[in-house]
Amino acid sequence: MTVHDLTLSRRSLLAGAGGLVIALQLPKAARAQSGAAQAFRPGGAAAFAPNAFIRVAADDSVTVLVKHIEFGQGPFTGLATLVAEEMDADWGQMRAAHAPADVKLYANLAFGVQGTGGSTAMANSFEQIRKAAATARAMLVQAAAQAWKVPAGEITIDAGVLKHATGKQGRFGEFAEAAAKLSVPDNAPLKQPAQFRLIGKEGAVKRLDSADKARGKAQFTIDISAPGMLTVVVARPPRFGGKVASFDATDALKIKGVVDVKQIGSGVAVYAQGMWPAIKGREALKVVWDESEAETRGSAELVAEYRALARTPGTVAGRHGDAEAVLAKAERVIEAEYVFPYLAHAPMEPLDGYLEWNAQGALARFGSQFQTTEHQTIATVLGLPPEKVQLETMLAGGSFGRRAQVSQHLAAELAMCAKAIGPNRPVKLVWTREDDLTGGYYRPLFVHRMRGAVKDGRITAWTNSIVGQSFFLGTPFEAMTVKNGVDATMVEGANELPYEVSDFRCEVHTAKVGVPTLWWRSVGHTHTAYAVECFVDELLQAAGQDPVAGRLAMMGKEPRLAGVLKAVAELAKWTGPDAGNGRARGVAVAESFGSFVAQIAEVSVGQDGEPKVHKVWCAIDCGIAVNPDVIRAQMEGGIGFGLGHALYGEVTLDKGRPVQTNFDTYRSLRIHEMPEVEVRIIASTEKPTGVGEPGVPPIGPAVANALARLGQGRPRQLPMVGGMV
């Protein structure tokens, strides 16, 4: 999910865009459909609301209002664990719900706006949520103390039951109303790690969202149905940068169920009484596109241009020593060029959104990853004050960065569709799988040109010239992410090495291409980790060094990264790359989003010539491990996600048009291809860091390095199987 190094002030970006609408201001259907009110009453009316995050009901349930979207990465469970820990609640009491869109109460402390990304959910909420829970606990204890006429210090809580040595006891719900009348204390004490009974404990809790998802009870945007609702699909230009010149909706309007057709800013919207007639109506449209400003280059042309740029001087992104001088005198110079294709996010639930409005207010419901900017976008398009717009965050079926949009294009298109049809007509906008895979906002295409020198068993020089697109240039975020001509997200993981190389230089070229691009799970590390870890492995092999020992010898300034490498080598019983039986092992490490991950992959080559990954060992240091089960799941998921894309993932452009349109051509990892994964979590007292993205970067280079030891060569161009460029 994904934003990196993005620090925004409330004043500088859409300040005050949050706020709830009172029920009387909303359209009638909005009041009926809204689940936001229920977030405050999960099991009945909230009798006790000590702060913005905790709600205790008379039925003893404790609801955590989570400011981060839940799309599978586990914040509902993780943040509820923190609350249950500090309140000494029973896990059966715990509930979680999305917080309302309100930047004043629910800003992500890493960004200054309400939003999810950069693997920051746990990192920025760890202390905040614990303090909120400790406050709630203290107030419940004080209420019980007053009722029992005993000192508060003599009361204990065990699994949601307040107890006193006299035999008096009671549950949270019994004291919720009285606690609500007390003054909120300052600085309620937090537990010490030695007192934890849930945080960091294996199997201590079960995921809060799994049962409803398994039973089909969980509600996603795609499930929304409301009286009078129209389903909308949009015909968009086949080439990026195209525009509508003219359209004829005569045949579309003949389709049974099609209600209307409207031109909007992004294309032509077809409104229908259901998804099928909407799709058939769009197929019947006759649209003439103006492609005078469209991108018409294909992937092959772009790669050729990038390769040429990589051989010219670029903007310096990092340097020390004089790498060029050392390379000029070196007896042996090793060169490598790595090509990375456009990649789609391909979440299982494509983009969608629901909106209804009138002059009094509006309600939007969808999997909003950046509530503040999307809330403001909808208000702006509809011409309503922000305080009259309510945004309810829904569960989402994946994102991998797709729902965190710099351009806010989904929110804008949803609002345009609603505005074009007029008030009091609820609309549900749906992107089909084909819309999503051909609609752009891809991980950018990149080329890395590497040069290195080895002497006397050591790496003596290293250069890297990177060419790709920036998705921040020309946006309101540019000033915060682009410094001295360098977009930090293009070079992260490459402009500074975790290895001690005396002479080093990294340059970057920012290409101008008309293809919309966006962060993708682990952002720049998706390509920089592959280039760095493949190249260091190749240099170590040339220097006659073991892949593990050689890395460790250069990691003096990275003790935590060295720690996970040692741990994974121990876990895999590393004795060298040769695993026997026609198999080899490759290793890779990466630090991303404050977390340190090392992986070893055991690989063979099948009779079809394709790599077969049998097992992956993984070690992660993410600070305090709040939910070990969730961490393991995220590592396993990241490995599967990263492996599938390294082997098969590619969006190819043919004269500017995407070739891959669905999962039949945009190949995903299949269940029988998923390797066995063994994960070791490093015990740590450091603050928690992210786990949603850091499992992705090492898997590709680990597999590539294993293939090299099998005599296959490290793949220079991804995907490893069936690349079209």
Secondary structure, 3 states (H helix, E strand, C coil): CCCCCCCCCCCCCCCCCCCCCCHHHCCHHHHHHCCHHHHCCCCCCEEECCCCCEEEECCCCEEEEECCCCCCCCHHHHHHHHHHHHHCCCHHHEEEEECCCCHHHHCCCCCCCCCCCCCCHHHHHHHHHHHHHHHHHHHHHHHHHHHHCCCHHHCEEECCEEECCCCCEEEHHHHHHHHCCCCCCCCCCCCCHHHCCCCCCCCCCCCCCHHHHHHCCCCEHHHCCCCCCEEEEEECCCCCCCEEEEEECCCHHHCCCEEEEEEECCEEEEEECCHHHHHHHHHHCEEEEECCCCCCCCHHHHHHHHHHHHCCCCEEEEEECCHHHHHHHCCCEEEEEEEECEECCCCCCCCEEEEEEECCEEEEEECCCCHHHHHHHHHHHHCCCHHHEEEEECECCCCCCCCCCCCCHHHHHHHHHHHHHCCCCCEEEECCHHHHHHCCCEECCEEEEEEEEEECCEEEEEEEEEEECCCCCCCCCHHHHEECCEEHHHHCCCCCCCCCCCEEEEEEEECCCCCCECCCCCCCHHHHHHHHHHHHHHHHHHCCCCHHHHHHHCCCCCHHHHHHHHHHHHHCCCCCCEEECCEEEEEEEEEECCEEEEEEEEEEECCCCCEEEEEEEEEEECCCCCCHHHHHHHHHHHHHHHHHHHHHCCECEECCEECCCCCCCCCCCCHHHCCEEEEEECCCCCCCCCCCCCCCCCHHHHHHHHHHHCCCCCCCECCCCCCCC
